Amino acid sequence: MASEGTATCIDILLAIILPPLGVFLKFGCKVEFWICLLLTLFGYIPGIIYAIYAITK
């Protein structure tokens, strides 16, 4: 269970640094990744918000 929390923490850090990468590592090349990529292209902050939301949901 501790490794699950650590993985989520690392995913969140990656989502803050590069939002599409964090989502890609969690979901692969699914719809969540493309939404995050599009939001990041429109603005860095919306990409971060969506990435954290997608990873923690």
N, C-alpha and C positions, 0 to 999 in steps of 0.2 A: 504494500500500500504506500510505503514511503517513496518508492520509485515512481509511482503514478503522480504524486504531488510534485516531485522533482521534474518530471517530464513536462507537466503543465507549466511549471515556473520557467523552464527553459523555452517552452513554446511561447509564453507570454513575452519574454525578453526578446525573442526573435521577431515577434509581432510588432513590438515597439520599434526595433531597429529597421526591419524590412518587412512590412506587413504581409505581402504576398508569399514570402518564403515561409513564415510561420504557419500560414493557412495551408500551403502546399504540403508541408511536412506532416500536417495533421490529417488532411483529407485527400491529398493527391490532386490530380487534375480534374476535379469535379466543379460543379457550379459555384461552390463557395470560393474557390480559388479565383475564378474569373470575375466574380462580383468584387472581391477584394482588390484584384488588379485594376479593375475599372475605377473603383472608388479612390484608389491610391493615385491613379493618373489624374483624376479630377482634383485631388487634394490629399496631402499626406495625412492630415488629422482624420478625415473620414475613413481612410484606409486603416489607420490604427484602431479606431473605435470599432469598426466592423470586424477586424481580425481578432481583437480581444473578445468581442461578443461571440464570434463563431467558435473560438477555441474553448471558451468557458461554458457554452450552452450545453 
